[in-house]
Amino acid sequence: MSWVKLGKILGVIAALIVVFIVSIGNSPLRAPVIALVALGILVAGGNWLNDWLGIRRRSPQFEDAPPTSTVVDDATEETEGGA
């Protein structure tokens, strides 16, 4: 068994234990736990949908832009008349 698979299994078990403990009583952690579970379901569903539709993630492509100077050189602008 690979370490990644073991980590996923232990993570799911820990999440189920937390959800079970929070669902038993009236805990102030109920709303955040439910929100995290719903977010996890949405992310997993989106990943499954992308895979099912055959949409693959593209690697980012960065183009080398010409260097631009962000330094403002106000000291060279002299006023006329020697103020």
N, C-alpha and C positions, 0 to 999 in steps of 0.2 A: 504494500500500500504506500502510495507516495505521500509526502508531507503535506502537499497542497490538499489532497483529498481528506487526509486526517484533520487538517485545520478546518475545512468546510464542515465536516461532520461534527466536530467539537463545537464549532460556532453555532450550528443549527441547534444542537442539544442545549447549549447555554441559553440561546434565545428562547427556546421553548420553555425552559425552566423559569426564566424571568417572566414570560407571558403568563405562565400558569400561576406563579406566586402573586403577581399583580391582579390577576382575574379573580382570585379567591376572595380578597378583601377589598374594602373601599379605600384604595391607596391614592395619594396625590400623584403617583407616577403613572396612573392609568392612561391619561391622555398622551403623554410623550411616548409611552410604549406602543400604544395603538397607532400613533402617527408613524413611528419607525417601522412597524410591521406593514402598514399600508404602503409606505414608501418603498420598502423592500419588495413587496409584491408588484408594485408598478414598475420598478426597475427590472425585475426579473421578467415580467411580461413584455416589456419593451425589448429586452435583449432576445427573448425567444421570438418575438415578432420579426425583428431584424434578421435573425438567422433563418426563419421560415420563409421570408420574402427574398432571401439571398443578398441582402444588403451587407456589404463588408465595410469596415471602418478603414478609411484612407489614412495613410500616414501624413502628417503635416509636411507641407512643402514651403520652405522659406526662401524667398528670393533676396539676393544681396542688393540692398538699395544703396545708392551712393551716399557716402557719409555727409551728414549735414551738421553744420556748426550751430550749437545752441548757445554759444557764448555771445553776450551782447557787449560790445565794446563802446560804451558811452564816454569813456575817458578821452577818446580822440576827437570828439566833437567839441571844438572850441567855439565860443561865441565871438562874434565880431565886436570890436570896440574894447576888448580887454576888461571885462566886468570883473 
